[in-house]
Amino acid sequence: MLTLIPIPAFTDNYLWLLHDGQRALVVDPGDAAPVLRKLAELKLKLDAILVTHHHADHTGGVDELRHTTGAKVYGPAAENIPKPYNMLGEGDVVQAAGLDFQVIDVPGHTAGHIAFYASGVNGKPLLFCGDTLFSAGCGRLFEGTPAQMLASLDKLAALPGNTVVCCTHEYTLSNLRFAVAVDPANQDLANYQAHCIELRKHNQPTLPTSVSQELLINPFLRTRHSALISSARQFDASADDDTSVFAAIRQWKNQFK
């Protein structure tokens, strides 16, 4: 059995640690210190560092962890992350923690963003998606286009419904407030919001989530549903196809208070 641990960092980041009781991998370590503390606490050897994109809150601890532990680093070939590292793109496979992780190109948040997917972890698929997909949300389009992000999210939405989805920020409650504004008749969404509010009251993470859960409640995976199309057109009357509807919902989220 493998153990999955979200290590809190900064204000709202999660650095994901996966281990078998002896050896571990970590995903998007923006800060080395909490990772090193957890490794020492659990007496683990860090074998691999997986990086989804170049932003500092995902890469800031890479050099120190590499130097301290000797772990191998794997990241997107099309982005500038701390070298040396194994450069990856769509279709590559990384062997780490006894698993084969398939690399999926998911540009949008950044131009070369990747995700890591393993088909069988404790009986379920596992996805490390960086800042592409959040619970009830998606990443801002800092470098990519709406068409790119929609295509990237379509890839992730097509994964098995029981896929465990490890997002890297605790943005869920703010995302849900927006989701309710654009999809107000969605009872699954209302139920999930109540559940997540209760979790956060007790300082519990709302993550990981699952693909099936997100298909029910995430407006950015539901932009082809009639209710979301209608909402998008209220915000931008020119939204008349899949990409422009998605773009309208994303722009609405950007300015939502």
C-alpha positions in Angstrom: 0.0 0.0 0.0 1.2 3.5 -0.8 0.4 6.5 1.4 -0.5 9.9 -0.2 0.1 13.0 2.0 -0.7 16.6 1.1 2.0 18.7 2.8 0.8 22.3 3.3 3.1 25.1 2.2 2.9 28.9 1.8 -0.6 30.1 2.1 -2.6 27.5 0.2 -0.2 25.1 -1.6 -0.1 21.3 -1.3 3.2 19.5 -2.0 2.1 15.9 -2.6 4.2 13.2 -1.0 3.6 9.5 -2.1 5.5 6.8 -0.2 5.6 3.0 0.5 7.0 3.3 4.0 10.6 3.5 2.9 10.9 5.4 -0.4 9.0 8.4 -1.6 8.4 10.9 -4.4 7.2 14.5 -4.1 5.3 16.6 -6.5 5.8 20.3 -7.1 7.9 21.1 -4.0 7.9 24.9 -3.9 9.5 24.8 -0.5 12.1 22.1 0.6 11.7 22.6 4.4 8.3 21.0 5.0 9.2 18.1 2.7 12.5 17.5 4.5 10.7 17.6 7.9 8.2 15.0 6.7 10.9 12.8 5.2 12.7 12.9 8.5 9.6 12.3 10.6 8.6 9.2 8.5 12.2 8.0 8.0 11.8 8.1 4.2 14.3 8.2 1.3 13.3 10.6 -1.4 13.8 9.0 -4.8 12.0 11.3 -7.3 10.8 14.9 -7.7 8.0 15.4 -10.2 7.4 19.0 -11.5 4.4 20.0 -13.5 5.3 23.6 -14.5 7.9 26.3 -13.9 6.2 28.7 -11.3 8.3 29.3 -8.2 5.7 28.0 -5.8 6.1 24.6 -7.5 9.9 24.6 -8.1 11.5 26.7 -5.3 12.6 23.7 -3.3 13.9 21.5 -6.1 17.6 22.4 -5.9 17.8 21.9 -2.1 15.9 18.6 -2.2 18.0 17.4 -5.1 21.2 18.4 -3.3 20.1 17.0 0.1 18.5 13.7 -1.0 20.0 12.9 -4.4 16.5 12.5 -5.8 16.0 12.5 -9.6 14.0 15.4 -11.0 11.5 15.1 -13.8 9.7 18.0 -15.4 8.4 19.6 -18.6 10.8 19.8 -21.5 9.2 23.0 -22.7 9.7 25.0 -19.5 12.6 26.4 -17.6 12.8 24.5 -14.3 16.0 24.1 -12.1 18.5 22.0 -14.0 19.6 19.2 -14.3 16.4 17.3 -14.8 14.8 14.7 -17.0 12.9 16.5 -19.7 9.4 15.1 -20.4 6.5 15.5 -22.8 3.3 13.8 -23.9 3.7 10.0 -24.1 6.8 9.8 -21.9 6.7 7.4 -18.9 8.4 8.0 -15.6 9.1 5.2 -13.2 8.9 6.4 -9.6 7.7 4.8 -6.3 7.3 1.5 -8.1 4.7 3.1 -10.5 4.7 4.0 -14.2 3.5 7.6 -14.6 2.3 8.6 -18.0 3.1 12.2 -19.0 0.2 14.3 -20.4 0.7 17.6 -22.0 -1.8 20.1 -20.5 -0.9 23.6 -21.7 -3.0 26.6 -20.7 -2.0 27.7 -17.3 1.6 27.8 -18.6 2.8 27.0 -22.1 4.5 23.7 -21.3 2.5 22.4 -18.3 2.4 18.6 -17.9 0.5 16.2 -15.7 1.5 12.8 -14.3 -1.0 9.9 -14.4 -0.6 6.4 -13.0 -3.3 3.8 -13.7 -3.2 1.8 -10.5 -2.4 3.2 -7.0 -4.0 1.2 -4.2 -6.6 0.1 -6.8 -7.4 3.5 -8.3 -5.8 5.7 -10.9 -3.8 8.7 -9.6 -3.4 12.1 -11.3 -1.0 14.9 -10.3 -2.4 17.8 -12.3 -0.5 20.9 -11.0 -2.4 24.1 -11.6 -4.4 22.9 -14.6 -7.3 21.5 -12.7 -8.6 22.5 -9.3 -11.6 21.3 -7.4 -14.5 23.3 -8.9 -12.0 25.3 -10.9 -9.0 25.5 -13.3 -5.8 27.5 -13.5 -5.6 31.0 -14.8 -4.4 31.3 -18.4 -1.1 33.0 -17.8 0.6 31.7 -21.0 -1.9 29.6 -22.9 -5.2 30.2 -24.8 -8.7 29.2 -23.9 -8.7 26.6 -26.7 -5.5 25.1 -25.2 -6.9 25.0 -21.7 -10.2 23.5 -22.8 -8.4 20.8 -24.7 -6.2 20.1 -21.7 -9.2 19.8 -19.4 -10.9 17.6 -21.9 -8.0 15.2 -21.7 -8.2 15.1 -17.9 -12.0 14.8 -17.9 -11.7 11.7 -20.1 -9.7 9.8 -17.5 -11.5 7.1 -15.4 -14.1 8.6 -13.0 -12.4 7.1 -10.0 -9.1 8.8 -10.7 -7.8 10.4 -7.6 -7.0 14.0 -8.5 -4.2 15.8 -6.6 -4.5 19.5 -7.2 -1.9 21.8 -5.8 -3.9 24.6 -4.1 -6.6 24.8 -1.5 -8.8 27.0 -3.6 -11.9 24.9 -3.3 -14.2 27.2 -1.3 -13.5 30.3 -3.4 -14.0 28.2 -6.6 -17.2 26.9 -5.3 -18.6 30.3 -4.6 -18.0 31.1 -8.3 -19.4 27.8 -9.4 -22.6 28.4 -7.6 -23.0 31.8 -9.2 -22.7 30.3 -12.7 -24.5 27.0 -12.1 -27.0 27.9 -9.4 -29.5 25.0 -10.0 -26.8 22.3 -9.6 -27.8 20.3 -6.5 -24.6 18.2 -6.6 -22.7 21.4 -6.4 -24.7 22.7 -3.4 -24.1 19.4 -1.6 -20.4 19.4 -2.3 -20.1 23.0 -1.2 -21.7 22.1 2.2 -19.3 19.2 2.5 -16.2 21.2 1.8 -17.3 24.1 4.1 -17.5 21.5 6.9 -14.1 20.1 6.0 -12.4 23.5 6.2 -14.1 24.3 9.5 -12.1 21.5 10.9 -8.9 22.5 9.0 -9.2 19.4 6.8 -8.1 19.5 3.1 -10.8 19.4 0.5 -8.3 17.4 -1.7 -7.7 15.1 -3.3 -10.9 15.1 -5.4 -11.9 12.7 -8.2 -12.7 13.0 -11.9 -16.3 11.9 -11.4 -16.8 14.5 -8.6 -15.4 17.3 -10.8 -17.6 16.3 -13.7 -20.6 16.9 -11.5 -19.6 20.3 -10.0 -16.7 21.9 -11.8 -18.0 24.7 -14.2 -14.9 24.4 -16.4 -15.6 20.8 -17.1 -19.3 21.5 -17.7 -19.0 24.4 -20.2 -20.9 22.3 -22.8 -24.0 21.9 -20.5 -26.9 24.1 -21.3 -27.0 25.8 -17.9 -23.3 26.9 -18.3 -23.8 28.0 -21.9 -26.7 30.2 -20.8 -24.7 31.7 -18.0 -21.8 32.4 -20.3 -24.0 34.2 -22.7 -25.4 36.4 -19.9 -21.8 37.4 -19.2 -20.8 37.6 -22.9 -23.5 37.5 -25.5 -21.0 36.7 -28.3 -20.1 33.3 -26.7 -21.4 31.0 -29.4 -19.1 27.9 -29.5 -17.2 25.6 -27.1 -14.1 27.8 -26.9 -15.8 31.1 -26.5 -18.2 29.8 -23.9 -15.2 28.4 -22.0 -13.3 31.8 -22.4 -16.3 33.7 -21.1 -16.6 31.5 -18.0 -12.8 31.9 -17.4 -12.9 35.7 -17.8 -15.9 35.9 -15.5 -14.0 33.9 -12.9 -11.0 36.3 -13.3 -13.1 39.3 -12.2 -15.4 37.5 -9.8 -15.5 38.9 -6.2 
